[in-house]
Every structure is written in structure tokens, then in C-alpha cells.
């Protein structure tokens, strides 16, 4: 298997993708890490912490390469210099770049996660959705979802597979399976599908329209920020009211 990194904004399916890869029969699950730069994460005997500067990150990256074959990097959690180093390094052989066409849902979903402390669909919400979401916070979240910049030119020289959330997770089931096989082949694995993988693919999205309706100012968010370019929380603002 090739060394790889899953790279993209939060709420683009990175957690599910790593779970699917871990379930491949030719993969050692403990060699596939989550996000290494999250505080208090622990994998095996190697405890990671929040990296504070580029030099510390370089040392940390080399050590993590020796321990893991794959992990994920959320775009908003590393500064530009760290992202440049990671993506330009020869240690990063394959990049699975995740994105979401509906950036409004991606941003709002992240704000909801902060409220509920439910960061992926495998967790149970610790609290209900009760607080309004600030428009400025959603705008900032949308910028993270759409973030590109200097890393785009670096990625031009890498072996990159683009995985769009809507085209993978929201596709008919047979298409999901074919896309998953192509991801396996991209990182040097045989295109094997197991029952565990099917179970994960059959799980629904972390939020549905009923969840969005629990946001006190959801009408304001949809009216102010929803568009055909950024996406809608519902099927167009007109359909909501």
C-alpha cells in the first residue's frame, strides 16, 4: 500500500473514508491514524499534541511517517507553512483530496457539531441544537470549505485523487461501491468490498433536514447565504418558506 493522506476541510467525509480504509483486509488498522494534530489523541504508545511551529511540525511529521501508512489532515487545522511542508514532502506519496460542493451545509454542519459535540455520524450528540448560529461564523466556515491557495500549485505535482462528498456519499449505492474501489486502487489496495464497509456506506448523513430546522435562525441563514453557487440547506430558499 502507498503512503497516503486524506486532505480536506472538515465535514467532507474524512472520518468515514478512513474507517472504510481501515476495514480493508490487507490493512493493519493501527497503521491508519486519524488527525495527528488533535490534542489528546493517542495511537499506540505514541501520544500526539498540538504542534506549535513549523520546525516542531517537521520533526513530528517524520516520526509519524515511520508509524503510520495513512492519516487525515483537516485544512483549517494547520497553518499555511505546515500545509505546504506536508504536501510538498516526498513522504506524502498519495493525496486523497476531499471537498464538498454544498459549502453552506459543510459550514453549518460544523457549527452544529460545536453545539452538540457530535463530530461524526458514529457519535451520539451530547447536547441538543438550541443556539442560533452567527452569520459571520458560517461565512468563515464557508471560506474554509472553499480554501485553496498555494497548496493548489503543490498538488499539481502530486498523485491526487479528488473525492467530492456529494458524488461519493450521496450517490446510488452501486456508484458508491465503484468509487470506493477506485480509492482502494489509488493507494495500492485490491478493490475488495467487505460487509463492514457496506454497513458504513449504508449509514445516512450526520444531519438531515429535520436537524437543520432545529437551528433557531435557520431561515436567516438560508436567506442570507444560500445560493446555487454555495448550496442550500434545503431545496432552495423558496421551498423552505
Residue, then its C-alpha position, 0 to 999 in steps of 0.5 A: x500500500x502507498x503512503x497516503x493522506x486524506x486532505x480536506x476541510x472538515x465535514x467532507x467525509x474524512x472520518x468515514x473514508x478512513x474507517x472504510x480504509x481501515x476495514x480493508x483486509x490487507x490493512x493493519x488498522x493501527x497503521x491508519x491514524x486519524x488527525x495527528x494534530x488533535x490534542x489528546x489523541x493517542x495511537x499506540x504508545x505514541x501520544x500526539x499534541x498540538x504542534x506549535x511551529x513549523x520546525x516542531x511540525x517537521x520533526x513530528x511529521x517524520x516520526x509519524x511517517x515511520x508509524x503510520x501508512x495513512x492519516x487525515x489532515x483537516x485544512x483549517x487545522x494547520x497553518x499555511x507553512x505546515x500545509x505546504x511542508x506536508x504536501x510538498x514532502x516526498x513522504x506524502x506519496x498519495x493525496x486523497x483530496x476531499x471537498x464538498x460542493x454544498x459549502x453552506x451545509x459543510x459550514x453549518x454542519x460544523x457549527x452544529x457539531x460545536x453545539x452538540x459535540x457530535x463530530x461524526x455520524x458514529x457519535x451520539x450528540x451530547x447536547x441538543x441544537x438550541x443556539x442560533x448560529x452567527x452569520x459571520x461564523x458560517x461565512x468563515x466556515x464557508x471560506x474554509x470549505x472553499x480554501x485553496x491557495x498555494x497548496x493548489x500549485x503543490x498538488x499539481x505535482x502530486x498523485x491526487x485523487x479528488x473525492x467530492x462528498x456529494x458524488x461519493x456519499x450521496x450517490x446510488x449505492x452501486x456508484x458508491x461501491x465503484x468509487x470506493x474501489x477506485x480509492x482502494x486502487x489509488x493507494x495500492x489496495x485490491x478493490x475488495x468490498x467487505x460487509x463492514x464497509x457496506x454497513x458504513x456506506x449504508x449509514x445516512x448523513x450526520x444531519x438531515x433536514x429535520x436537524x437543520x430546522x432545529x437551528x433557531x435562525x435557520x431561515x436567516x441563514x438560508x436567506x442570507x447565504x444560500x445560493x446555487x453557487x454555495x448550496x442550500x440547506x434545503x431545496x432552495x430558499x423558496x421551498x423552505x418558506 
